[in-house]
Amino acid sequence: MLEGRVAVVTGAGRGIGRGIAILMAQHGARVVVADYGVSGDGRDPSSEPANEVVAEIVKSGGDAIAVADTVATMEGGARIVNSAIGKWGQLDIVVTCAGILRDRMIFNMAEDEFDAVIATHLKGTFSIVRAVVGHMRERGYGRILTFTSGAGLFGNPGQSNYGSAKSGIAGFTKVVARDLGKYGITCNSISPVAGTRMTLTDAYFKAREVRKAQGIVREERGVASIENLDPDDVAPMAVYLASEGAGNVNGQIFLCAGPSYALVSYPRPVSSIFKESRWTVDELLETVPDTLMAGVANPAPPREEKA
């Protein structure tokens, strides 16, 4: 399906990115396995993860090179992109999986914790895409695949940095799709739900037990059994979106949880109120609860005071 194509996959040393890089190679793509090799919180870089994935691809008869560079700077993004063009003379597909977590409730979050996550996810997506779009425009072809998250689309406690980055990526994807569609380039996003080292943390399991003990029901979105969802299950959708067969799919977000794939709808008005003149605050106090907010639950209601 990807014969003759060249792909860059960031964050490809582990987890979801690794599965995508391997499956793309199996479908004929030559792959740059780009991974800075850091820990889950973005520290202690190493070239080992990228090298191991390349060795696996080459052993299976594929063609790949490793690049252990950061996506958090424009220079790093350019070096990753140029490694593909320098090696094979072209770059057709970019997949931006690279990410880190530094979870903390908003009242405890430090500036560096916010900035580091934004830099890796949001700027890291921009740095790669910005570096490749000139090349893709000249060739009249390209497939850009970004990664958003339920934390950005729906919200998740303790992840204001990560949620902001992932929500930004969703918006970035929709705009880039409109900017580049006329040049034969598509840009789509995946919101994955899978058991990876970034999701299967002690904090995740602790929070789940707390919710269970307190009787809190969270929107499912596949997260109730996340440890049973294989990261490799995301890869087929990524390969499809990177193929010529998905040329008319552009600016869309797909929720991928195990073998369940879903198209996420664009935000749109679901209810409205109208009057001939400007609303007063008193009118809104009386009208909104039974109209705009009818049936809409508060995702985090105030705690009940104990007697």
BELKA-V339578 format. One line per field, one symbol per residue. phi: phi as a letter, one per 20 degrees, with the letter a starting at -180 (. if undefined). burial: # if it has 24 or more other ideal C-beta (glycine too) atoms within 12 Angstrom, else .. A space follows every 50 residues. Layout:
phi = ???
burial = ???
//
This chain:
phi = .dgnedcdcemeeblfffffffffffeofeceedbfmeffdndlfbefgf fffffffffenecbcdcdceefcfffgffffffffffcnabdcccdegac cbfafgfdfegfffffffffeffffffffffdffffffembacdcdcdag feecnbgmcffffffffffffgffffgffdgfenddcccddecbecfede dgfffffffffffemedegflnefcffeefgfffggfffgfeeffdfdeb mdcdeccmeedbeeffgbfdbbcbbfdffeffffgeeggecgdfmeeffb fgfffff
burial = ##..##################################.#.#......## .###.##....###########...##########..#.########### ###.........##.##################.##....########## ####.###################.##..##...################ ...#..##.........#..###..#..################.#..## ########..#..#.................................... .......
//
